[in-house]
């Protein structure tokens, strides 16, 4: 009956005869644990949701007995939304059917909101808040950008450790010996990565600190200062909240939570780390004891987060590891049917995944290829656009996109058949097109313009302009919007830079950025921007500088910096009605509001004639806690700020951002940055070493129960790059277009061009051979 309801009302054909693998996963009994290896586009979210609803409707499991978690907030929100919507559709159908009248009373009380869903850190926070000891404070978890700011202020700047040569040399060593770009912000990021790996890999911290490298001891001290600051302020970051959750699970302090858990489903398990695995196993023990199961879903070929501590081996070896820990043998199910992409794209992805023989041992053993299951009206061949320079590539790609959206469509012939690629004006929009890159930054670290810059320029300035959505195309502190807003804030609270000048040991990078912001703000004030009917921006800033109230009798004793920011936005239209400007506004204002959590002044500027020092100290604290982190690049435009994509813009995004998304037309940049075989870009195309992430993994895991990985750092770097491009290629539904440069060697075009530069993205394997027939078969346009 459940199967019929799903097929009829949810348009998901999960019948055994049509989709045996999905049917097997969904129809399993409550006590069967499963290991589901789900390829791209195979409907894993559908399977998870219907599996949950089957437990509720068929097996009479209380929604409060189910825990479902996934890797990102966006994916968790989608999972929850799907459960609620589909669950309600089935509920209404049963309520309207007199055959089930005896169940109507029970159905009306059914509450899907009782299902525990979210990311593991959000679930940890919720459980620890709801099941804390009487009188203990609820946990407060800070976001990543606040962690960056706090590590900088409480760790690096304390005793000027950011100038410590031993620390710098140690960080240079784990960055592969390169000191390029090792500024204060990069040092901060490296230290946070070390701290996270310590928790994620369950490192014996004191043992790690005994390393003979003197820089390790300084890093140990910096991280401990950061942890002490969090502890004193009763704050947690993401790894700490999960570590505390595990500790309380092991100490039997969460029995009231565990007694209700019967079914545990974990999505994106390929991006799990050891800390999280131990949490899942602890909760899984309770679920098994209660007659339930632990089911994990994922795909090792789509593991992208080693740099965030993910350990893909936990997924590929899941059956062995869970048997050792819980003494169960989960049912292995492959979801191989791809409902997303055309047959040509699926074949292309399959061929790419098996090109490199040395990659196969890093995959789930016996993994079958993806099977095309979608019937497409047109089977477009995979396309390729390769030009001799970035500027030409951008102009030709712009012409291609314009023809698709505003013209008669892009037309070409292949094997005697004519094809037309065109966005349907009635059903489609520019957001159907995504340009995927390793990094969407428009200017590289050498201050050279990259393809993303030229593409934005060409698309937005041509006839029938098309807007681009690429909020991560610039560093936040360099965007015009953030510059003018932060500059106006500084001019209001510290008009003549008096307080700034009095602060000792202010980072030079921050000082230079402050002056740049102030200059941008000054120039903007002189344009006399609207609105100006009653009060102009210049008058407002002047009133603040003189501390003279406008429209009221006396100056406030304290003003929230956040309120001042929102007032200034009145004169910055792009932060009100431009989608990218709104993202930048959210990044700045969220920094101000979150910093208030651990600020002595709560993010306020205090004015008190009796205590003049309060104004000075509140502004000085704002410099250190808010403006310095933004100015030095510690605050990034995070993926959590990009929950929705605008429907009227071309999307330019990183391949990491695209994970979990799909687009009718996907353009993958496989080499616009690569002009020649240079060692500085080798890690992005054909690694010659493990790199920072793998080097850190080796260092950390010497003191971890995981021990040093079996595969060399170089092999892991190759593995990750293959997965990187596999994810990119498999986002496409109808059309896949690869773009890049024809190869240059020593400044001259080579005869073989494209296939002459070692590059995983264009079909090379780590044995140094290029033998990808699939790339030979793509249609060059």
N, C-alpha and C positions, 0 to 999 in steps of 0.2 A: 504493500500500500504506500509506504514512504517513497519508494522508487517511482511509482506512478505519479504521485503528487509532485515530485521534483521535475520529472520529465514534462508534465503538463503545465505546471505553473511557473517554473523557474527556467524553462527552456535549456535544461542541462540534461543531455541524454547519457545517463550513467548506467544504462542497462548492461548486463553481463555480455550480451551478444555484440554490443556496439563498442563498449570501452571496458574490457575485462580488468585492466589494471586499476582504473579509478573505482570500479565497482568493488574490487577486492579490498581496496584501502578503506572505502566508506562503510561497507557492510560488515566489517570485522566485529567480533564480540568485544565486550568491554574489557575483558581481561587479556586481550592480545596486544602486546607492544609491537610497534612497527618501525622499520628503518626504511623511509621512503626517499628514494633518489629521484628527484624530479627535474627533468631537463627544462630548458627555457620554453615558455609558452605551453607548458603541459597541464596547466590548470591546477597548480598546487594550492592556491588560495581557495578555489572551488572545492577541492577535496577536503581541506581543513575545515571549511565552514560546514559542508554537508556531513562530514564525519561528526562534528559537534552536534548538529541538529538531529542526526540519526540517534546519537546517544540519548538526547532529550526526548524525542518523540517516540522512538521505538523501544529503547532500553529503560525509559522512565528514570533517567539520571537527573537529579536536581541541578539546574544551571550553576548554583553556587559550589558544586563539586568539581567544576571544570576550570582548568587554568590553561590559557593559550597565550604564547608569547612569540614575538618576532624581533628582528634586529633594529629597525628604525621606527621613529615615532610615526612617520607617514604610513609605513606598512601596517603598524599596529592600529592606526586610525581606520585604515581601509578594511582590515580584518574585522574590527568591531562593527563598522558600518554595515558590512556585508552580513554579519551574523544577525544584527538587529533587523535589517530590511527583509532578508530571506526568511528569517524566523517568523516575522510578523505576517508575511504573505502566506506561509503554510498554516499559521495559526488561524488567520481569517478564513481560509478555505475549510478548515476543519470545523470552525464555529458555524459556518454557513451550511454545513452538511448535517442533516437530521440523523444520519446513520451514526454519528458520533455524539449524539445528544447527552449520553451518560458521562462524557468526558468534558462537556462544555464548562462546567463549574471549575474543574481543575485547569483547563486551558486558559480561562480568564485570569487566573492567578499566576500564570507563567510569566516570569520576569527574566528576560535575557540579559538585562543589565547586571545580574548577579554573577555572570561569567567573569572570571578574573582575566582581563586582557591587558596587553601593553608591552613595552620593552622590559627587559629584565630589571634595569635600574629603576624604572617607574613602579614596577610591581614590588621590588624590594622596599622602596620608600613607602608605598601604600601599606604593605604588610607590617613593617616596623612601626608605622604611625598608629595603625589600628590595633596592634597587639603589643604595645609597649607597657612596661611596668607602671603601676599607679604612681603618679607624681613626676615621672620622667618626661622631659620635653620631647615634642615630636621632632623627627629628623628634618633638617633643612638642607636640600641638595642644591649646590650651585652649578650653573651651566659651565661649559667648557671655556668660554671666553672669560668668565670670572676666575676660573682656575688659572688661566694664563696671567691675568692681572695680579692675582694673589701670589703666584710663584715668583713673578717678577719683583713685587714689592717686598714680600716677607722672606723670600729666599735669596734671589740674586743680589738685590740692592743692599741687603743687610751685610754690613762689614765690607761692602764693595766687592763681593765675591764675583761679580761679573767682570772684574779686571784680573782675577786670579789666573796666573799663567798655567798652573798645574791643571786647573779645571778646563781651561781653553784647550790645552794639549790633549786632554782625555777626550773631549767632545770632538776634536778634530780627528782623533784616531778612530772613533766609532762612525765618523762620517766618511771613512775611506781615505783619510789623510788630507782632505781638502779643507782649507780655511776660508774659501770663498763664501761670502754671505753669512759668515758666523757673527752676526751682530747680536745685540742683547736679546732681541725677540727670538732668534733662532736658537740661542742658548736655552732660553726658557722652554721652547718647544721640545728640545732634546731631553731636558731634565724631566718634563712632564711625561714624555714617552718612556723614559727609564722608570719613573715612579709607577706608571700604569703597568708596565711589563712586570715589575716586581710583584704587584698584586695579582695580575692576570695569570702569570706563570707560577704563582705560589712560591716565590723565591725566598730562600732563607736569608733574610735581610742582613743580619749581623755577619753571616758568612761572606756575603757579597762585599761588605765594607772592608774585609780583610785583604782584598786584592792588593797586590804590591804596587800598583800604579797610584801615586799620590793624588792624582786627579779624582780617583774613585772616592777617596775619603772626603774631598771637598764636595763632590756631588752628593755624597751621603749626608753631609752636613746641611747642604742647601735644601734637599728634599725633606730632611727632618724638621728644618725650620718651617717649611711650608706646612707639613703635617701638624706641627705644634700649633701654628696659627689657626688651622681649621679646628683642632681639638679645643682650643681655648674659646673659640667663638661658637662651638657646638654646630659646626658645619660639616657637610660631607661633599665630596665630589663623586663622580659616577663609580669609580673603582672602589672607593671607600665604602659607599653604601652597600655595594654588592658583597664586599668582604665582611662587613658587619652582619649582613643577612646570613651569610654562610656560617659565621661564628655562632650566631644565635640558633640556627638550625641544628648545628652539631651539639650545642650545649642544652638541647631540649627545652629552649625557652619559647618556642613557637608551636607548642603542641595544640593550642587552641585553633591555630591556622591549619596545621597539617591534618587534623582529625576530619576535616571536611573535604580534603582533596582526594579525588578518585581518578581523574583523567588529566594527564599532562600532555600538551601538544606544543612542540617547539619548532618554529619555522626558521629558515636561514641558518640551519645548524652548522653549515660549513664555515661560518664566521664566528663560531664559539671559541672561547679560550678556556684554559684549565679551571680557573675560578668559577666560571659559569657552568662548566660541565659538572663540577662538584656540587653546585647548587641544584642542578637538575637531577642529579643522582640522589641527593638527600630528599628532595620532594618526591622523586620517583619511588623511593623506598616506601614512603607513606602511601602513595597511590596504589602500589602493589599490595600493601598490607590491607588496604581498604577494598581490594577486589578489582582494582582498575588497571591502568597501563601507562607506560611512557612511550610516546611516539615522537620521532624527530623527522623533519622534512628538510631537504636541502639539495645542493648540487655542488660537488667539489670543483667542477669546471667554472663555476661562477663565484669562487671565493676571491674577494678583492681586498680584504682588510687585514693582511698580515701586518701592515704598518701601524695598525691600531691594536695589535696584540692577538689577532685571530690565529688559531692553530688548525689548519685544514686537516692535519693528520688525525685530529679527534673525530672528524667526520668519516674519513676513509677507513679508519680502524674502529668505527663505532661498535660493530657487533662484538669484536674481541673485548673492547674496553667495558661495555655494559655487562657482558657475561662475567667478567672478572669482578666487577663491583656489585652487581645485583643478582648474579646467577640466573639470568634469563637470556633466551636466544630470540631476539625480535625477528618478526617476519620481514624479509627483504622484498620490497616492491619497487619496481622501476616504472616511473611515469615517463614514457618515451615519446608519446604522441604529441606533436607540436601543432597547436591550433592557432598559432600566431602568424607564422610566416609562410610564404609560398614555397613550393617544392624546390625551386632553384636556390633560394636563400638557405633552406634547410640543408640541401646537399653541400652548399658552399661551407656552412658551419661544420658539418660532419667531416669534410675533407680537411679543414683547418685543424680540427681537434686531434687528428691522428697523424698530421704531417711529421711531427717530431717524435721519433721512436723513444727518445729518452724521457719524454713527458708521460708516457703510458704507465710506468710504475707508480706515478704520483696520483693516479686516478683510482676510483673505486674499481676493484677487481671485477672483471666480467661485464663491465658497463656496456650496454647496447647503444648503437647510434640512435640519434633522434629520428622519429618517423614523421613525415609530413602528413597531416590529417586535415588540413584546410583546403577547401575547394576554391581556388581563385579564378576570377573571370579572365584575368590575363596573367600569364607567367612571364614577367619581365626577366631578362637575363641580368646578372650582376654587372654593374657598370664601373668604369674607372676613368678618372680625370687627372692627368699628370702633366704638369707644365714645368718650364725651365726656371721660373722664379715665382715668388709668392704673390707679387702684384698681378701678374698675368693670371695666375690660378684664381685669385679673388675675383677679378673682372669676369673671367669665363664662367665661374661658378655663380656669380651674381646674374649673369645673362641667362644661365640655365634655370635658376630659381624664378626669375621674372617671367620667363616663358611659361613656366608651369603654373604660376599663380595669376598673372595678368594677361598673358598671351594666349595663343592657340594651342599651347602645350609643346613639350619638347618631343620632336619626332626623329626616329631613326629606324634603320632597317637591320635585320639580323636573320640570316638563314632564309632569305626570300620573304620574310614577313615584316610588315610595317607596324611599328609600335608608337604609341602616343602617351606620354606621361603628363597628366594635367590634374590639378586640384579641382575637384567639383565645387563650383562657387555656391551651390545650394547646401551641400553637406560638409564641405571641407573648409579649412582656414590655414593661414600661415603656420599655426602651431602644429600642423600635421608634419612639419619638416623639422628635423633635429640635426644639428651639426655636432658631432661628438669628437672631443679632443682629449689628449692626455691631460692638458691643462688649458682652461679657457682664458688665461691671462692674455691681455691684448699687447702688453709690453713685457719683454723678457728681462731677466736680471741684468743684462748688458744694456738695457734701455733701448733695445731695438724693437721695431714694430713687428708683430707677428700676424699670422693669417687672420686671427679673430679681429684684430684692429682694422685691417684692410677690408675685411668682409663687412663689418659694421659700417664703415665709411662708404663703401660702394653701394650697399643695399639702401642706406638711408639718404644718399645724395643723388641717386639716379632718377630718371623719370618714373612715375608711379612708385615712389619710395616705399620701402618695406622696413618696418622697425625691427630691431633685434632685442632679444631678451637675454642678457648676459651679465647679471649683477655681480658675478665673480670675475668679470673681465679685468677689473682693477683692484688693487689693494684698497681697502676701505679708507685708509687715511689719505689716499691720493685722489679719491673721487672729488669732483667739484662740490657735490652736495654736502658731504661730510666736512670738507675743508671750510666751506662758507659757514656752516652751522657751528662748528667748533671754534672757528675764528671769531664769530659774533659772540659766542659764550665767553671766550677769553677777553674780548674787548669790553664786555659788560662787567665781568667780575674782577678783572685785573687790568684796568685801562692803560696804564703806562708800563706794564710788565714789571711793576715794582716787586710784587711778591715772587714772581717767577725768577727775577734776578737775585733774590735773597736766598733761594733754595740751593743749598750746597749739593754738589755731585749729581746734578740733574743730567741725565744722558744727553750727549751732544746731538744724537739723532733726534731726540725729542725737541730740543731747543730749536734746531733747524726747521723741524716740522711746524712748531708753534709760530715761528716767524712767517713761514709760508702761509699758514692759515690766516694769520692776522692781515697779511697783505691781500689775500683773496677776499676777506671780509671787507676790508677798507675799500677796495675797488668796487665791490658789489654795493656798498652803501652809497657810493657816489653815483650809481645809476638811478638812485631814487626809485626803487621798485614799488609796485603797487602791493597792497592797498595804501592809499595816502589821503583818503577823504578827510579823516580826522587826525590821524597821527602817522607820520612817516617813520621809516626804519631809523633814519638818522636821529630824529627826535627821541625815539624810544631808547636807542643806545646811549645817547648823550644823557638822558635822564638817569639811566642806570649808572653811568660813569660818575655823575655828580651826586648820586644817591638823593635825587630830588623826585619826590612822588608826583605822578601825573594822575589827576582825577581823584586824589584822596589827600587827606591832611598830613599824614606822616608816613615815613618809610617803615616798611615791615621789619619786625625784629628777626625774622628768618624767612628765607625764600627757598622753596624746593628748586634745585637746579633743573629737575625734570619739567617743572611748570614753566621756567624761563625758556627752556628749549622749545617747548610746544608753542609758546607765544612768538618766538622768533621765526618759527616755521610759517607763521602767517605771511611773511614776506618772501618765502621760498616756494614758489608754485610747484616746482618739480618734486618737492617732498610732500605734496598734497595730491597731485593727480597723475603722476608718472609712476608706473609700476616699479621701475628700478629705483627711483628716488624714494619710494615708500619702503623698499627693502633697506636702503641705507639709513633712513630715519629710524626704522625699527632696530637696526644694529646699534646705533648710537644711543637711543633712548633706553634700550634694554640694558646696555652697559651701565648707564646712569642709575637705573632703578635697581639692578642686581647688586651693584657695588654698595648701595645703601644698606644691604644686609649686614656687611661687616664694617661699615664706616662709623666712626665715633659720632658723626654729625648726621647720619642717616641720609646722606646725599643732599643736605641742605647747606645754604650759605647763611651764616648767622651774623646778625648786626645788633650789637648791644653797646651803647655809649659808655656803660659802666665797665664793660670788660672788652676793651679794644682788641685784645689778643684773640678773642673768639672769631672775629671776622678773618683775621690773618690765618689762624689755624684751620678754619673750615675751608678756606680757598686753597691753602697749601695741601690739605688732604685731598681735595678735588683734583689738584694737579697730579699727585702721585697715584691715586686710585682710579681716576677716570681718563684724564687727558694724556698722561704718559703711556698707559697701555694702548690707547688708540693710536697715538702718534708713532709708537715704535712697531706697530703692526701686530700687536698681540691679539687684537680683536678682528675676527674674520667674519665675512658674510657666510653664515653656516647654512647647511642644507635644511635645517629646521625652519629657516625663514622663507623657504621656497616651497611651501606646501602646495601651491597651485601654480599652474603655468598660464600666462595670459593667452587668450585665444586669437590675438591679432598680431602676433610677433613670431619671427623665426627664432627658434631656441638654439642657443649655443651653450653647450654644457660639457662638463667633464664626463668621462665614461663612468666614473664612480657615481655621479649624480643621476645618470640614466638608469642605474640598476633598478629593476622592478618596473620600468616604464616601457612603452612600446609606441612606435610612430609609423604611419604609412610610408614615409620616406626618411631614411636614415643616411646621413652623409658622414663617413668615418674618415678622419684625418689620420693616415698611416705614415705621414712623412713630410709635412710642410716645413718642419724645422730642420730637416736633415739635408744639407747640401753636400757633405762629404763625410768620409769615414773618420770622425773626430772622437777622441776618447771622452770628451766632456758630454757628448750626447749618447754615448754607448748604452748607458743604463736604460734609456727610453726605447732602444731599438734592438740592440744585440749585446747584452751584458758581458763584460770581461771580468766581473767580480760580483760578490754578493751585494755590496752596497750597504748603506747605513742600516736599513731595517734588518737585514740578515746578519750583519756584524753584531748588532745589538742583541739580536735573538741568540746568537752563539754565546755572547758574553753573559747574558742573563741566565740562560738555561744551564750553564755550568753549575749554578746553585739552585736549580729547580728540580722537582721530581720528574719533570719531562726529560731531563738530560739533553745533551746536544743533539740536534736533528740528524737523522741518518743521511739525508741528502746534503750535498755541499751548498754553501751559500750561493755560488754561481748557478748551480742547478735550480735552486729555489727562485732565484731572480728570473731565470728563463721560464720556469713554471708559471710564475705570477704574471709575466708579460703575455704569455699565451692565453691565460685566463682573462686578462685585461681586454685583449682584442676579441676573444670569443664572446664576451658579454656585449661588446660594442656591435659586432656583426649580427648577433641574435636579437637585437632590439627592433630590427626592421620587419614590417609586415608585408609590404608590397614591393618596394624598391630599395635596393642597397647600392650605394655609390661610394667607392673608395677614392680618396683624393690624396695628392702629395706632389712631390717634386721629382722630376727626372734627375738622376744622380749626377753630381759633379764630383770629379776626382782631381785634386790638385788644380782646381780652377777651370778644368776643361771637361766638356761633355764626353761621356764615355760612349762607346759604340752600343753597348747593351742597355744603357740608360737605366730604367727602373729596377731591373733585377741585378744590378751590379753592386749595390750598396747593401751590406748585410743588415737585415731588418726583419724581425719576427713578423711584423704586420704585413709584409709583402711576400711571405712564404718561405723564409729561410728557417732552417732547423739548426740546432746548436752544434751540429757536426760541421758547420761551415758550408753547407750545400744548399743551393736553391733548386728545388724540384717540385714546385707547386703547379700542377697542371691547371688547377682551378683558376689561378691568376692569369695564366695564358689565355684562358677562355673568356675572361671578362671583356666586355665591349668598351673599347676606348672611345671616349667622346671629347 
